[in-house]
Amino acid sequence: MSSVDNPALVGNIEFGSGEGSPVSALAMARGRSPACALALPRLSPRIPRSVVPVRLASGNARISRFLLDAGVFEDCDVPDAVDDSMRACEQAFSRWFQRRIGPLQCLRPGFGMHLTDQHDAYITAVGRDGRMPAYAGVELYWAEIRECEWPVGERLQALEQSMPGLGEAVLQALRQQGRSYPLFTPDIACDVASYVYWCGEDDEEAALDLRCGEDEEDREAVRAEMITRAMLEAAYPAWARRWPRGEGAPGRHARALRRARKSADPAIRQIASDALALSQLHFDDAFRPDCDGEYIGFGAVLSWAPGDVTVRIYDDLLQQAHESEFCDRMGQVSIALDVPGALGAWQLAMDSRFEAIRLIDRLIHQLSA
């Protein structure tokens, strides 16, 4: 049993349930009343379980005051008992984040916070001289806690067959708003295959040239073990493998979604309405993560069929990324302590992104059901 589930380790120290607590088998057999146990002291939940150095506590208090003065929390966001005011603020932010997004069925966004100095460097501990570096700001970031595979191909192809252009329009709405919650879609899988397996080319021939030369038997043996262009063409329809081309694509997609909203099928109407609402949201790249290395901050893997080539490509991308630097964040923002209004402005700017996350989650749920 974990400490969270164990009532003896959470809150007050209580090792029995009072009336009805079990007694020893020996006492029961002898028909005697069990001896009264010595009462154990109870610690108030307000007593911290860890000790925070004075310098660190002072700095944390300043951050806490900054956040409270900015009015970013509600009473329900602040935990009842904490050991560290800094962790309390992080938990409060996380609760605010989850509360503003609302309940989700497929996605699990998480939230974190770092302290920064005047050079935007992270503050993680007391310096070697025993002094705590001066706090200059906070960095807030968010990411998917556990990305999952969601097969959407069957439903998208059914939409495309029921109304030509509809499946493509729904998929494009999910791809287009990836700046709010990036998704690993078939077109991204094709791009990743190009630079992970094919030396940046459109197919595997250049990679086979480098590895096997003109030995046809060796080439075919290696080809049988690798991701090939033919595998991608067999896995996805052409409209899913590439980003729509031409200036008229956005208008064509919007018309398809508007027509579908009048469908006799209520499920199609709902999907079209959600996709149209998602495509009409507007936000910029202001909170794009500033990280080095391979980007793997995807919120979900949208495969075409369960366990298809999309999953293999994604796994290989993760393996390559973890061999060096990588970025697994979806967004981040730095807030200076001397600009309290910046925090409220960021919260307002997140409203459209939160709406996008809700719509993306709902669409994934409908398409993978």
Order of alpha helices (4+ residues) and beta strands (2+ residues): alpha-alpha-alpha-beta-beta-alpha-alpha-beta-alpha-alpha-alpha-alpha-alpha-alpha-alpha-beta-beta-alpha-beta-beta-alpha
